[in-house]
Amino acid sequence: MIHDPTQRIPWAKPAIDDAELNAVIDCMKSGWLSSGPRVAKFEQLMAQRAGRAFGIAVSNGTAALDLAIRVLNISAGDEVIVPAFSYIATASTVVMQGAIPIFCDIDRKNLCMDPASAAANISPRTKALICTDYGGNPCDFAGLMALADRHGLPLILDGAQSIGTLFRGKPALSYGLISTVSFHAAKTMTTVEGGMVFTDDEALARRMRIIRSQGEDPKRKYHHIELGHNFRMTELQAAIGLAQLGKLDSFLADRQKLAAQYRAGFAGMRIPSAIPDGLNSYFLFSVLIRNRDQIASRLMESGIETRICYPIPLYDQPILRKYKQRECQVAEETCASVLNLPMFFGISAEQQRRIIDELRNAMGELARSAA
Ligand SMILES: Cc1ncc(COP(=O)(O)O)c(C=O)c1O
């Protein structure tokens, strides 16, 4: 089939249709726009989906992590172990509390926190571990939970990318003392901006609700018992989230199909794999390749947008450099070679064929020109 090579394929695209449009209109007409019954329903349904007793909806995934760390009383001088390969918020929320991020390496197979590297970084000052399901690929929760239990430490899952991710048949979001998600517009399901915190601990959930809303005493209006934020989710966001939730299974099934086609098209190439008993939900589809930057530029020239999540280890970010203790070898190699290909609901077979062919061609040409 002849295609227009200038037709751009984005790396991500929200799946919005009449369901979201009508939900927003209904919400607008209801007159209740700030946090209300839709938020409460969204929390309840999301908590069920995450296999958790409580869900606390917030304004974004960074706010969700902030609440998780704050409610564990992590403060100045405390150490928190984080993977060197993740989004900035995994570590910046630690620093925001005055605590020290200690960077550990990732596992070459799933690109998530390596339990052995995390163990090697535990000190008497360690107060928590924060892991991430990179691109929707589950962490080794068995290894991480055993490590956390052995040292009596809380495990937080920064599950910004974990919607639909499973480990041993259970949602990844059900692991750890606290887990969080992001509903940013690029994510598998969205509320445009938004996030949620999950836990089974009632006292923690209660405190997170208080901090989310200016630290206000739930029984006494304008009486503030905690230093808080305004991290509340709006009814409009929850209305979109509820509409998206109704379609989540089809979003997830589509990603499995797309990932299988990519895997077949890229046979022989290095692609992260899921750990035994783990199900990757494929928020990202990643390949690990040489000449990554040149290949990304060539794909861009042919109208295929890609992402590099993430181009540098967290400890090389200007704001985090002072916390760098040592280099993490696997994180370094991954930052130099990872490329995330277009992944969104409704990529056509023709578009996916084009992505596979263009990537393979670019790799072949660069290899030949180097020979
Ligand atoms: C791993 C990870 N943590 C945290 C966040 C922050 O979420 P948000 O952008 O909703 O604040 C993201 C968002 O991309 C993420 O990917």
Ligand as a Chemical Component Dictionary entry (heavy atoms), coordinates in Angstrom:
data_LIG
# 
_chem_comp.id                   LIG 
_chem_comp.type                 NON-POLYMER 
_chem_comp.pdbx_formal_charge   0 
_chem_comp.three_letter_code    LIG 
# 
loop_
_chem_comp_atom.comp_id 
_chem_comp_atom.atom_id 
_chem_comp_atom.alt_atom_id 
_chem_comp_atom.type_symbol 
_chem_comp_atom.charge 
_chem_comp_atom.model_Cartn_x 
_chem_comp_atom.model_Cartn_y 
_chem_comp_atom.model_Cartn_z 
_chem_comp_atom.pdbx_ordinal 
LIG C1 C1 C 0 7.575 6.980  36.633 1  
LIG C2 C2 C 0 6.790 8.246  36.800 2  
LIG N1 N1 N 0 6.670 8.779  38.017 3  
LIG C3 C3 C 0 5.950 9.899  38.217 4  
LIG C4 C4 C 0 5.330 10.553 37.191 5  
LIG C5 C5 C 0 4.606 11.834 37.461 6  
LIG O1 O1 O 0 3.278 11.830 37.072 7  
LIG P1 P1 P 0 2.549 13.201 36.625 8  
LIG O2 O2 O 0 3.127 13.624 35.319 9  
LIG O3 O3 O 0 1.107 12.813 36.541 10 
LIG O4 O4 O 0 2.796 14.193 37.712 11 
LIG C6 C6 C 0 5.421 10.040 35.886 12 
LIG C7 C7 C 0 4.772 10.734 34.755 13 
LIG O5 O5 O 0 5.164 10.652 33.631 14 
LIG C8 C8 C 0 6.183 8.854  35.685 15 
LIG O6 O6 O 0 6.291 8.317  34.456 16 
# 
loop_
_chem_comp_bond.comp_id 
_chem_comp_bond.atom_id_1 
_chem_comp_bond.atom_id_2 
_chem_comp_bond.value_order 
_chem_comp_bond.pdbx_ordinal 
LIG C1 C2 SING 1  
LIG C2 N1 SING 2  
LIG C2 C8 DOUB 3  
LIG N1 C3 DOUB 4  
LIG C3 C4 SING 5  
LIG C4 C5 SING 6  
LIG C4 C6 DOUB 7  
LIG C5 O1 SING 8  
LIG O1 P1 SING 9  
LIG P1 O2 DOUB 10 
LIG P1 O3 SING 11 
LIG P1 O4 SING 12 
LIG C6 C7 SING 13 
LIG C6 C8 SING 14 
LIG C7 O5 DOUB 15 
LIG C8 O6 SING 16 
# 
